[in-house]
Amino acid sequence: MTGSIALMVVLFLTFSACLDLVHKLLPSVSDFTPDITVACEDNANAIGLDLPEKISEIPGVETAFGIMDCTACPVEINGRGGRVDLFSYADAMLDRYAGSVVSGSMERVYGDTGYALAVYNQENRLNVGDTVNIGGEELEIACVVSEGVGSISGAVTVACSEETFVRVTGVQGYAMVSVLLNGGASEDTVKQVRALAEGYAFLDNREANRDTYGSYWVFRIAAYGFLAIISLIAVLNMVNSMSMSVSARVRQYGAMRAVGMEDRQLTRMIAAEAASYAACGTAVGLVLGLLLHYLIYAAVITTHFGGSWPIPAAPVAVVLLMIFASCALAVHVPAKRIRGTAVTDTINEL
């Protein structure tokens, strides 16, 4: 019984780490992935700065934001020549990626400042405090994030606010505009966006996003379905084992009731036995499960996406709640059966 409980805990924590990995690999499951993208076909920053505002006014559009870029921009990194893919982030994007900061602080990136952020890259890595000199303007890396707009040329990805980007590069237009639709968006909404985007490349990403999101949920349902089966087996095993344990000592329980033991005390005895199994199984499972969770993060997630290992508080809380409910059920069933049986019947039972 201890082994089955430990196995349930280990599997639950391991699959939790795997789901985090899948979420990193499928960026379109993010609630910030655009449904529609308007882009310049020649990769120029030629989209008017007022286009996102006009699109945001269309009914059914949740938000629209533009991105300026400078691909393979020649710079000096810490005094040495190099190249970066420089992007501008609107305040809404900075707010979104604030939850992906792995080091440093996002606050200094907002507004017209001398700070920028870097997207974590295993091969070409920038750290907090590094400097990037672009056309005589020096930007200091204020933070590193684990996700963001990906590199186009393969160079280091750096992003700053729109105000800083305009000051550093002199660019006065967007390379692309991303549009997020709300749940009530209709095809008429898409047609209005397409009309405003006339002359630019128009990409409808909704179907591709739905396919990717569906794939993610298929994996998630399969994983949690497997965990549900394992959990159910563990619960039934605990209930059955406790019932068999009580049945094997039913005459002893009857004798103790005959000499004055109360049903409440008898229930506590059964609860103590079940709790000992649950405590041992939980302790073993948490040690092994957290170790595997850490190893998966260290070997795959933090290596490729940066960041540090987060203690999986939510999965641990869920699995502890499941074990507590299983323990309560395992105590209730046999204790109720004994309380419903007369003392003489338990003593005379073979």
Residue pairs with C-beta under 8 A, 6 or more apart in sequence:
1 237
1 238
1 241
1 277
1 281
2 277
2 280
2 281
2 284
3 281
4 233
4 234
4 237
4 238
4 281
5 234
5 238
5 277
5 278
5 280
5 281
5 282
5 285
5 323
5 326
6 281
6 282
6 284
6 285
6 288
7 230
7 234
7 285
8 227
8 230
8 231
8 234
8 281
8 285
8 319
8 322
8 323
9 281
9 282
9 284
9 285
9 286
9 288
9 289
9 319
9 323
10 285
10 288
10 289
10 292
11 226
11 227
11 230
11 289
12 227
12 231
12 289
12 315
12 318
12 319
13 285
13 286
13 289
13 290
13 292
13 293
13 312
13 315
13 316
13 319
14 289
14 292
14 293
14 296
15 223
15 224
15 226
15 227
16 293
16 312
16 315
17 292
17 293
17 296
17 297
17 301
17 312
18 223
18 296
19 219
19 220
19 223
20 297
20 301
21 296
21 300
21 301
22 216
22 219
22 220
23 29
23 216
24 146
24 147
24 301
24 304
24 305
26 212
26 213
26 215
26 216
27 33
27 147
28 205
28 208
28 209
28 212
28 213
29 212
29 213
29 216
30 147
32 93
32 96
32 180
33 205
33 209
34 178
34 179
34 180
34 205
35 179
35 180
35 181
35 185
35 204
35 205
35 206
35 209
36 178
36 179
36 181
36 190
36 193
36 202
36 203
36 204
36 205
36 206
37 176
37 177
37 178
37 179
37 201
37 202
37 203
37 205
38 47
38 51
38 55
38 176
38 177
38 179
38 193
38 197
38 200
38 201
38 202
38 203
39 47
39 175
39 176
39 177
39 200
39 201
39 203
40 46
40 47
40 175
40 176
40 200
40 201
41 200
41 201
43 69
43 71
43 175
44 173
44 175
45 68
45 69
45 171
45 172
45 173
45 174
45 175
46 173
46 175
47 66
47 173
47 174
47 175
47 176
47 177
47 200
48 173
48 174
49 66
49 172
49 173
49 174
51 64
51 66
51 174
51 177
51 196
51 197
52 64
52 65
52 66
52 90
52 174
52 177
53 64
54 196
55 61
55 64
55 177
55 179
55 193
55 196
56 63
56 64
58 189
58 192
58 193
58 196
59 189
60 181
60 182
60 184
60 185
60 186
60 188
60 189
61 179
61 180
61 181
61 182
61 185
61 189
61 193
62 180
62 181
62 182
63 92
63 179
63 180
64 177
64 178
64 179
64 180
65 90
65 92
65 93
65 177
65 178
66 88
66 90
66 162
66 174
66 176
66 177
66 178
67 87
67 88
67 89
67 90
67 93
67 149
67 174
67 175
67 176
67 177
67 178
68 87
68 88
68 162
68 165
68 166
68 169
68 171
68 173
68 174
68 175
69 85
69 86
69 87
69 88
69 149
69 152
69 175
69 176
70 85
70 86
70 87
70 169
70 171
71 85
71 152
71 153
72 83
72 84
72 85
72 152
72 153
72 155
73 83
73 84
73 85
73 86
73 134
73 169
74 81
74 82
74 83
75 81
75 82
75 83
75 84
75 132
75 133
75 134
76 82
76 132
76 133
77 84
77 126
77 130
77 131
77 132
77 133
77 156
78 130
78 131
79 131
79 133
82 155
82 156
83 153
83 155
83 156
84 132
84 134
84 155
84 156
84 157
84 158
85 151
85 152
85 153
85 155
85 156
85 157
85 158
86 134
86 158
86 159
86 160
86 165
86 168
86 169
87 148
87 149
87 157
87 158
87 159
87 160
87 165
88 159
88 160
88 161
88 162
88 164
88 165
88 166
89 97
89 109
89 117
89 148
89 149
89 159
89 160
89 161
89 162
90 162
91 110
91 161
94 106
94 109
94 110
94 161
97 106
97 117
97 145
97 147
97 148
98 106
100 145
100 146
100 147
100 148
100 307
101 143
101 144
101 145
102 120
102 144
102 145
102 146
102 306
102 307
102 308
103 127
103 128
103 143
103 144
103 306
104 117
104 128
104 141
104 142
104 143
104 144
105 142
105 143
106 117
106 142
106 143
106 145
107 142
108 115
108 142
108 143
109 115
109 116
109 117
109 142
109 143
109 159
109 160
109 161
109 164
110 161
111 161
111 163
111 164
112 161
112 163
112 164
112 167
113 161
113 164
114 137
114 138
114 139
114 140
114 164
115 139
115 140
115 141
115 142
115 160
115 164
116 132
116 139
116 140
116 141
116 142
116 158
116 159
116 160
116 164
117 141
117 142
117 143
117 144
117 145
117 148
117 158
117 159
117 160
118 126
118 127
118 130
118 141
118 143
118 144
118 145
118 156
118 157
118 158
118 159
119 144
119 145
119 146
119 147
119 148
119 149
119 150
119 151
119 157
119 158
119 159
120 144
120 145
120 146
120 305
120 306
120 307
121 151
121 156
121 157
122 303
122 304
124 155
124 156
125 156
126 132
126 141
126 144
126 156
126 158
127 141
127 144
128 141
128 142
128 143
128 144
129 140
129 141
130 140
130 141
131 138
131 139
131 140
131 141
132 138
132 139
132 140
132 141
132 158
133 139
134 168
134 169
135 168
135 169
137 167
137 168
139 158
139 160
139 164
139 168
141 158
144 306
145 306
146 305
146 306
146 307
147 305
148 157
148 159
149 157
149 159
150 157
151 157
160 168
165 171
166 172
177 197
179 193
181 189
181 190
181 206
190 204
193 202
194 202
231 322
234 326
235 322
235 325
235 326
235 329
235 330
238 274
238 277
238 278
238 326
238 327
238 329
238 330
239 326
239 329
239 330
239 333
241 277
241 330
242 270
242 273
242 274
242 330
242 331
242 333
242 334
243 333
243 334
243 337
245 273
245 334
246 253
246 270
246 334
246 335
246 337
246 338
247 334
250 338
250 341
250 346
250 349
251 346
251 347
251 349
253 266
253 338
253 346
254 343
254 344
254 345
254 346
254 347
254 349
255 347
256 266
257 263
257 266
257 343
257 346
258 343
258 347
263 335
263 338
263 339
266 335
266 338
266 339
267 331
267 335
267 339
270 331
270 334
270 335
271 327
271 331
271 335
274 327
274 330
274 331
275 327
278 323
278 324
278 326
278 327
281 323
282 320
282 323
285 319
286 316
290 311
290 312
293 309
293 312
294 309
297 309
297 310
298 309
301 307
302 308
302 309
338 346
